[in-house]
Amino acid sequence: RLQNQLEDALRATQSVLEAALEGYDAHARAAQEYSGAAQLQACQAHFSETIDSTRHWLEESVSCQTRASIDGTK
């Protein structure tokens, strides 16, 4: 009888530990996905800034060339 109780307690403890481990794994996966998403957003923001600064530089360059060209024809 005592052995049965111990085995039941052991099974219950094992179930609790397995559930805790599954919860931990799920939490770790969620944290990893969040981290990946945050890194992706940071990369996208950096890429967007690079595109914007490149576009601005090109617009400035074209604008300067256009002004020089107009000044040259006057």
C-alpha positions in Angstrom: 0.0 0.0 0.0 2.8 2.4 0.9 4.6 1.5 -2.3 1.5 2.3 -4.3 1.2 5.7 -2.6 4.9 6.4 -3.3 4.5 5.4 -7.0 1.4 7.6 -7.3 3.2 10.5 -5.7 6.2 10.0 -8.0 3.9 9.9 -11.1 2.2 13.1 -9.9 5.5 14.8 -9.3 6.7 13.7 -12.7 3.5 15.0 -14.4 4.0 18.4 -12.6 7.7 18.5 -13.7 6.8 17.7 -17.3 4.1 20.3 -17.3 6.5 22.9 -15.9 9.2 21.9 -18.5 6.6 22.2 -21.3 5.7 25.6 -20.0 9.3 26.7 -19.8 9.9 25.4 -23.3 6.9 27.3 -24.6 8.1 30.5 -22.8 11.6 30.1 -24.2 10.2 29.6 -27.7 8.0 32.7 -27.4 10.9 34.8 -26.1 13.1 33.6 -29.0 10.4 34.4 -31.5 9.9 37.8 -29.9 13.7 38.4 -30.0 13.8 37.4 -33.6 10.8 39.7 -34.4 12.5 42.6 -32.5 15.7 42.0 -34.5 13.8 41.9 -37.7 12.0 45.1 -36.9 15.4 46.7 -36.1 16.8 45.5 -39.4 13.8 46.8 -41.2 14.0 50.2 -39.5 17.7 50.4 -40.3 17.1 49.5 -43.9 14.3 52.0 -44.2 16.6 54.7 -42.8 19.3 53.8 -45.2 16.8 53.9 -48.1 15.5 57.3 -46.9 19.0 58.8 -46.5 20.1 57.4 -49.9 17.0 58.9 -51.5 17.6 62.2 -49.8 21.3 62.2 -51.0 20.2 61.4 -54.6 17.6 64.1 -54.5 20.1 66.6 -53.2 22.7 65.5 -55.8 20.1 65.7 -58.7 18.9 69.1 -57.4 22.5 70.4 -57.3 23.2 69.1 -60.8 20.0 70.6 -62.0 20.8 74.0 -60.5 24.3 73.9 -61.9 22.9 73.0 -65.3 20.4 75.8 -65.1 23.0 78.2 -64.0 25.3 77.1 -66.8 22.6 77.9 -69.4 21.9 81.4 -68.1 
